[in-house]
Amino acid sequence: MSTLRNLAEEHTHLRPADIDHLHRIAGDWQLLSDLSFADLLLWVPVDADGTFLCVAQVRPTTAPTAYLDDQVGRIVGGPEVAHLEVAHRQGRIWREGDPVWYGDVPARHEAVPVRLRSTDGEAGEVIAVVGRDTNLSTARTPSQLELNYLTTADDLAQMIADGTFPPPRHPGETTSAPRVGDGLVRLDAGGKVTYASPNAQSAYRRLGYASHLVGEDLAVLHRRLAGDPLEGTDAANGILAALRGEAPPRREIDARGATMLTRALPLMPAGVPIGALVLVRDITEVRRRDRALITKDATIREIHHRVKNNLQTVAALLRLQARRVSMPEARIALEESVRRVASIALVHETLSMSSDEAVEFDGIVDRVASAATEVAATESTVGMRREGSFGVLPAEVATSLVMVLNELLLNAVEHGFPPPAGAVAPPLSVVSGPAGAVVSGPAGAVAPEVVVSVHRFRKMLHVSVTDNGRGLPPGFDAEGGGNLGLQIVRALVTGELRGTIELRDGAKGGTEATLVVPLVRNEGRSAG
């Protein structure tokens, strides 16, 4: 299905500002549709001969639709759109004419011209027409609620024709709530309630107001009901702003353990302030769930923080034990354990500062790589560089992957660049460059370097760790050989990560370790 913008750009000469205004109408016109008990169709003129294109449609949630089929993309002309032509050329709301039939459905046509006001507030030319088509098959004597809905709908329709509806949207606001069926209150020019729907009355009753709303000054009532005086003042000021013709941001009122969301809209047909429309919604359960989620998130972050602290304590104890051990092999084994524990602690440290169970992995890899160069048992300074971005990874992937990369980086540094027996390594200098640290040595020497490359492709994470060292030892068994670190790597990659790993000599010398990790878990949960 083509979008409003695509259709308008393809078939009309509307300016970008015109199309943006039509988008604002389509983003807020469910309100008008529900109040009108009618389908709304947004028609734009295609050419000068009276042909119109439907670029958007909305159906009412308060009444049956007049159209079983979607009308978006339909181009019509002639007598069928005579009412649209009148509204477009004369710039007035068209309400004349007899009912028409769509198959077995009788419908009443109305046409509302759409204007975009200029920056200086002047009403501009008509850029489109909103067709308001009501299904008459269930017509009956309207109730008080329906009469108030229809009266308010007429006021908003006139504001569309004036170019004053919809109001500008405040940053961060969505169009999801509240809606007409949640609760509607109509105010006169003095701010007194002239009508309150049953759902609105129920919402205020949950806040502690048991009397009928009609006749109440709503701004004063909001100030009185709110448990927080500042919140009550903000809610009251929102009502007063709407009565002045402004469109304030949505407000929440908390009282007696209940929460109500309010949206105030000015009613200014023909530019005359006649009152305001206030939509209300009881969001008590929504906020209760939000608070529960916030508490849960805080608890999870605290758990990660404590796990990180415990891991750091274990690493410190292992480090102390390593200092007391006289056997070099035992000391090296304990130091390797310290590094493994510390790499896992990095993930939990990041998770303790995150609001979800996912981490930005690039920073973790960079810290692990830096640590590998600092603690490696080699006399040469090795440069580290990362190409590409890991992005955000879920905790279950990050925890295993950081251990894998830690082992691969340590292996590359310690075994790829060992100093010659009895030789003193020549001094190396580090030069900062745009791609990271570049290590240079004596004239003609190849600077020791380890590169971590990563890219995502079709829900798979492809990672390689490449060095320009001496390469794999002769007779190395790529499947089962290697030290404890490589055994850990294979177990984690094939087990926890459900991926594959390959160790081989690099194309230009050195060693290359390549692993492929799926980012979609077998349980159906995506990590990408």
N, C-alpha and C positions, 0 to 999 in steps of 0.2 A: 504494500500500500504506500503510495506516494505521500510525502508529508505536505503540510500546508505551504511551507517555504518552497519546496520543489515545484509544486503545482503553480504557485503564484509567479515564480521566476520563469517558468517555462511558457506560461500562457498569457501573462499580463506584463504591463510596463510599470507596475507599482515600484515605488522607491523602497530601499531597505528599511527606512523609518516607518513606512506604511505597513510593511510586512511584519515588523516588530510589534506594531500596535495590534494587528490582527492576532498575533501570537498571544499577546496579553489578554485579549478578549477570550480567545479559545481556552486559555488557562484558567479563567475565572467565571466562565459562563454557565457552569453547572448550576450555580446559584440561581441565575435567571431562568434556566430551564425548569428547575424544580418549583420555583415560585409561579411560573407561568403554566405549569402542568402541560408543557408543550415541547415538541422537538425544536431545536434551534439548528438552522443551517446557515453557514457563512458563504455568501455568494459574492464573487468578484466579477466585474464586467470584463469580458474577453475582447470585444471590439465595439465599434460605434453602432452596430446594427441591432443592439439589444440582446446579445447573447451573453449568458452568465455561466460561470463555472463554480461548482460547489467544492470548496477547499477544506471544509471541516463540518462536523456534525456532532451533536450531543443529544442524547435521549433523556427524558425526565425519569427520576426515580420515584416520583410522586403520582404518576399517571401512566396509562398505556401509550406506547409509541404510535405515531401516525405512519411510520415507515418500517416495514419488515426488512427491507433491503438497505444496505449502506448507500448513501447518495454521494459520498466523496468521490470526486473525479468526474462527476456527471456534468455534461455541457448541454444546456437547454436554451431555447429561444422561442420567439413567437408568443401566442396568447398565454402559454403556460407560465410565463414569467412577466406578464404585464404588470403585476403588482410590484415586482422588484424594480421594473423600469421606472414606475412612477416614483417610488421611494428614492431611487438613485438620481433621477433628473430633478425632482422637485425638492429633495432634501427634507422630506417630512415622513412621519410614520403613516403607513397605509393600513387602514382597517376596514375598508369597504369591501363589498362583494359577497356573493353567496358561497356556501360551503362547496367544496370540491370533493371528488371521490378518488381514492387510491385503492383500486380493486374493490373490496367490500368495506373499506374504511372511509367514513365521511370525515372531512377535516376542514378547519377554518384557517384561512391564510391571513397572516399579517406580515408586514415588511418594515424593518427598522433601518434607517440609513446609518452608516458608520462614518464618523468624522474623527480626524486626528487634529487635536488642537495644536496651534503653533507655539513656539517657545515664548511668545509674548502673551499667550492666553487667548488669542483670537481663534474662533471656530474655523477650521479649514474646510476644504472641499470634501464631498462624499467620496470615500475610497472603496466602499463595499456596502453590502446590504445583509442584514441578519433576517432570515426568514423564520417567523415564529408560527409553527403549524401545530394546531391542537386537534387531537383525536376526539371527535364528537360522539363516538359510539356509546360512551358511558355518561353522556351529559345528564345532569340532574341539578336540582336546586342547590346552589353552593352554600356551604356552612360558613360560620363566622371565620373559621380558620382559612378557608379557601378564599373568602372575600379579602381578607387581609393579605394573603399571599398574592392575589391578583393585583390588588392596589399597589403593593410594593413592587411587583414586577413591572407594572406600567411606569412607575417612577424611574426604575433602573433602565428601562428601555428608552425613556426620554433622555436619560443621562448618556446613553450610548450615542443617541442622535446628536447630543450636544458636544460629545467628545470628552466628557468628564468621568466616564466609567469604561473600564475598571480603573481604580486608583493605582498609583505606582506601588510596586511591591517592595517591601523592606528587605534589606540584605539578610539572607539566611532563612527567609520564610518560605514555606511550601504552600501548596493549594489543597492540602489533604483534609483540613478540619478547621473549624467546625462547619457543618452543612445545615441546610434548611431543616431537615428532619431531626437534627440533634436538639434544636431549640431556637425559637425566634422571638425577639422582643422588638416592638416598634415604639419609637419615641416621637413625641411632638417637638416643635421648635424650642420649647422650654425645658426639654429633657424629661418630661413626665411620660410614664408608660401608658400607651393607648391600647396595646394588645400584647399578650404573652401566650405563646402556644403551650399546650399541656406539658410537652417535654421540657420547655424552658422553666415552667413553674416547678416541675419536679427537680430540676437541677438546682434551683435556688433553695428549694426545701432541704436538700442535702447540706447546703451551707448553713442552715439554721433559720431560714426565713419561711415561716409557716403561713403568713397572710397572702392574700392575692396581690399580684404585682401591679395591676392596673391602678393608675393614679399616683404611683410612687415616683419620686425623683431618683432615677437609677444611679446617678453619680453619687448622691448622698448615701444611697443604700450600699453601694460597693464600698465606700469608705467605712461604713459602719460594720459591714459583715466581715471584712478581711481581718484575719488574725494578726497580720503584721501591718502596723500603721503605714509604713512606707509602701508596701504592696497595695494597700487600700487607696492611698493617694495616687499612685500610678494608674490604678484601674479607673478611678474617678476622673483623672485628667484625660484618659483615653476617651471616655464618654463625652466630656466637654469639647475635646478636639474635634470629634466627629460632628458635633452640633455646630461647630464653627466652619464646617466644610472641609476639614482635613481628614486624612485616612491614617489613624494611629496604628502602631504595631499591635499585634495580638497580646493580650495580657492573661495572666493566670491569677486566680483568686483562691487562696487556701483558707479554709475555716472549718473548725470542728472535725478535722480529719478528712475532709473532702476537698477536692480540687476541681475548679471549673475553668475552662478555657473560653475566653471571650474575644470576639472580633466585632469592632464597631465600624460601620460604613456610613458616610454622610448621604443624606437624601437631598439632592439639589436639582430637581427637574427644572429645566429652562433657566438654570442658574440661581434659583430661589431656594435658600435653605428652609426646608419644611420639617426637619427632624433628623432622625438617624435610625438605622437598622442595626440591631445587635444580635449576632448569632452566638449561642452559648453551647458548650458541650461538657458533660460530666466526664472528666478524665481521671477520676480517683483511682480506678484500677490500673490504668496505664501508668500513672506516676508511682503507684505502689510497686508495680513490676520493675519500673526503672530504678527505684531505690534498692530493690532486691538485687538487681543486676549490678548496680554500683557496689553494693556490699560484697557481692560474690567476686567481682573483679578485684576489689581491694584485698579480699582474703587470698585470692590466687596470687596476686603480686607479693603479698607478705610471705606466702609459702615459698615462692621462688627466691625471695630475699633471704629467707632463713636457710634454704638449701644451699644458696651461694655461700653464705657465711660458714655453714658446716663443711662444705667442700674446701673452702679456704683454710679452715682449721685443720682438716685432714692433710692438706698439702703442707701446711706449716709443720705438723708433727712428722711427716715423712722427711721433710727437709732437715729437721733437727736430728732425726735418726741417721740420715745420710752423713751428717757431719761427724757422728760418733763411730761410724763404721770404718774399720781399717782396710778391709778388702776392697780393692778398686772395682771389681765386678759388682759387688753388692752395692757400692756407692752409686755406680752408674745406673743400676736397675732402679734404685730408690729415686734418683733424680728424674729418670724417665717417667716414673709413676707420678712424681710431683707435676710434671708438665701435662700429663694426661688429665689429671684431676683439675688442674688450673684451666685447661681448655674447656672442660664441661662447665666449670664455674662461670666462665665468660658468658655462656648462653643463658644461664639462670640469672646472671646480673642484668643482662639486656631484657629478659622477660619480666624481671621485677620492676622495670621502668616502663613497661608497655601495657596498654589497655586490653590487649588480646593475646592469644596464644600463638603469636607470630613475631618474628624478629627481622630487622634489617641486617642481612647477613654480611654485607660488605665490610662493615666496621669490625665485626668479629674476626673475619679472615685476616684483615690487615693487622690486627693486634696479635693474632697467633703467628703470622709471618714475622712480625717484628721480634716476638719472643724467641722464635726459632733461631734467628741470627744472633741473638744475645747470649743464649745458653748453649749453643751448639759447641761440641768438643772439637773445634777446628781452629787452626791458627790463621786462616784466611778470612778476610771480611767478604761476605757474600751479599750481593745486591738482591733485593726482592721486588717483584713487580707484579701487579694484577692487571689483566686485560679483560674487559667486560664487567658485567654486574650480576651478582647473584639475586639481587632484589630481596623481596620479603619471602621468608620461608617459615613454614609451621614449625613449632617447637620439636615435634617428634623427628622431623628431618634434620633440623639444625643441630640437635644434640649429637646425633650419630655422625653427621657430616663434618662437624668441627673436629671430632676425634680423628676421623680419616685424614683430613687435610693436615692436622697437626703431625701425624705420623709420617705422612708423605713428605712434608716440608723438612722435618728433622732428618729423615733418611737422605733427602737430596743434599742437605747441607753437610751432614756428618760423613756420609759415605761417598758423595760425589766429588768432594774437594778435600781429600785428606792431604796433609803436607807430606812431602817426600821424607822417607826415613832419615833422620839425622840432619835434615836441612832446615834452615830458618826461612820462613815464608817472607817474601819481599813485602815491603810496606805497600798498602793500597790506600787510595783516597776515594772519598765519596763525593760525587757531584750531583746536585739536585737538578732534575730535569722535569719537563711537563708530564712525563709518563711515570714519575716516581724517582727513586734513588738509582743512579747509574754508577756502577763501581768501575773505576779505571785503575790499571796497574802500570808496571813498567812498559816502556816503549815496545810495541809488538806483542805484548802479552794479551791474552783473552781474559777479559774481566769476568770473574765468577758471578753467575747470575742464575736465579730461579724465577720462573715465570708461571703464575697461576692464570690460566685462561678459562673463561666460562661463557656459555651462551645457552639460551633456551630455544628449544625447537620442538613443536608439537607435544607440549606437555612433558618434555623430557629435559633434564638438566645435564648438559655435557660439560665436564670439567677435565682439564689436563694440568698436570704439574710437570714442568719441563726444566731440566737443568743443562748446562753446557759443560758438565764435569767429565769424569773419566768413563762413564757408562757402566753397564752391568758387568759384574765379574764373569770371567770365562766359566762356562758350564752352569750358569745360573738357571735354576728351575723356575720358570715363570708361574707355574701352577701351584707348586707346593713349597718352593724354596723361600729363603728369607728369614729374618729374625722375628722376634716376638711381635715387633711393631707391625710388620707386614702381615703376620697372621691375624692380628687384631683388625687390620684394614680389610682383609678378605672376609672375615666373619661379619663385620659391620655392613659392608657393601652388599654382600649377597644375602645377608639375613635381615637386619633392621631396615636397610634402605631398599632392598629388593632390586638391586641394580647389578651392574657388571663392572669389572675392572680389568685392565690389561696393562702389564709392565713390559716395556720393550726399549731397545736402544733408539735414541733420537735420530731423525733423518740427518742432522748436521752434527752428530756426536752427542754425548751426554745420555741422559735417561729420560724417558717420557712415561708417565703414569696417566692413563686415560680411564675415567669412570663415567658411566651413564646412569643417572638416577631418575626414575619416574616421579613426576610431580602430581600424579593422581593415584591416591592410595587404593588398594584393592577393596577397601570397605566402601568405595564410592565417594570418598571425600576428596575434594580438589585442594591441592596445595599451591596451585598457580594463581 
